[in-house]
């Protein structure tokens, strides 16, 4: 048998073995990865949603789409916290596309009527020691209790109510803008947000 055929067969066998190993590894790790992601979401929901819900917000969800949530109109999951028949609040991720280093994803929780119960930055690429103060300080707490009407939505440098960071105004400005848009979407769509669970995206 010519050497090039032997080499081809050897490469094919190596490829099949490698593919099999990858397939087995993916099958084994799929469950733990999904569970870790679920627990991460639950931790974030527990921090931003009002306390006292007796349902499972990570499974009581609805998908909605709007350019105020993200520019790409990707469906966003709204996690509903309920106690019995009462709606305590909904949490969802809004994306600020204009951070200093790109997108900033913020989990925003709002109670019925349009009052913010909490926020948490869940993904960003801002500069350590400057823009990352949106996660390493208590700055996110300044959004608690805010509504569209009781707040000047901007950083203080622009005449608003929110502090900016020395040398990093772009980051807090982007976050404030995204949260305002997300809150406006919630206020306009509260009835839709708290309707029975559905997996169909609504625009």
Secondary structure, DSSP 4 states (H G I P E B T S, - for coil): --HHHHHHHHHHHHHHHHHHHHHHHHHHHHHHHHHHHHHHHHHHHHHHSPTT--S-TTTSEEEE--TTT-TT---EEEEEEEETTEEEEEEEEEEEEEETTEEEEEEEEEETTTEEEEEEEEE--PPTTTTTHHHHSSGGGGGTT--SSSS--SBGGGTSSB--BTTBHHHHHHHHHHHHHHHHHHHHHHHHHTSSP--S-B-
